[in-house]
């Protein structure tokens, strides 16, 4: 259904005219589809005689044919898109705790039976010590963790953008609820990405003003006092993810196929793609970025990365445009207007940054595995990307309306 919507959106996208601010993103999406056609036909030609499964071709299509749906989502109401994220987040969290309880009460047999319903093709599970990792409704603890990372940063961003009140407290509570579920999945790489993105978000939040710094210090001090007074003796039994974060216990598989010989033998696939059918060593890497580079080649990889990290590009563009317009108002000696406009544009830049963080964080999770580009996560990613692009268009309209007014 998602791929069908992507194809329908692509036809509509090619035949329609688009606002100038998103032309580059549109071109990247179209180029990405062209690379898909190149990759499919190339794979079929190279693999004649060896055979290529239809399921493998269907799997890679999520990387190429889904992104046009963003232009359909742009027509959706902001509240609807936000509610979609809320629903996905809470269903995923509930799934983690449900399967955690199932593993405790029913053990291995109950987990295997549940997994056979979610992913009947093959049974894979993970454990740390005696603990069976709850894989949630996706049937994979890595895929579930990927969803939780994006949703967690989404709620944290809304917390920073929300005015003080009950809603702000609820948003923070949701963030910690998602964080707790993420820790239970035992996905160390995703946990590190979330902690890194959280640190960045807090840094940008505190950086805004002295008032914010004081409020933040009081708030986090209060949270620290509460946490210090809690008994973690039972809770720590479930936070086994920190065992995987120990540098002395990092598995050798993380660095698989990253030696000089593997890189040298994969140069053809790095440039042209087709790493799967050419059996390039780099496709065995557990680092998602490296794996994709070898599978799809440098140019296709660049198009995908531009789509994934496009919020960074648009943040830079908006920052440049904002500075130019502020400089223009100063040259016109409109001091009062310049100061007021500078404050509003600063607020808008911070808002854009917080809304961009879930998308950027989602792309950063490719540092380990490729859960982002699986059917379980890619729809959520497109929704979050749409939320950012809608906000970017509003930010552009703000400058445009101000320039027309003055």
Secondary structure, DSSP 8 states (H G I E B T S, - for coil): -HHHHHHHHHHHHHHS---GGGHHHHHHHHHHHHHHHHHHHHHHHHTTTT---HHHHHHHHTTTSSTTHHHHHTTS-HHHHHHHHHHHHHHHHHHHHHHHHHHHHHHHHHHHHHHHHH-TT-----EETTEE---GGGT-HHHHHHHHHHHHHHHHHHHHHS-SSHHHHHHHHHHHHHHHHHHHHT-HHHHHHHHHHHHHHHHHHHTT-HHHHHHHHHHHHHHHHHHHTS--TTGGGT-THHHHT-GGG--GGGGTT-SHHHHHTTHHHHHH--TTTTT-GGGG-S-HHHHHHHHHHHHHHHHHHHHHTHHHHHHHHHHHHHHHHHHHHHHTT-HHHHHHHHHHHHHHHHHHHHHHHHHHHHHHGGGSS-GGGSHHHHHHHHHHHHHHHHHHHHHHHHHHHHHHH-
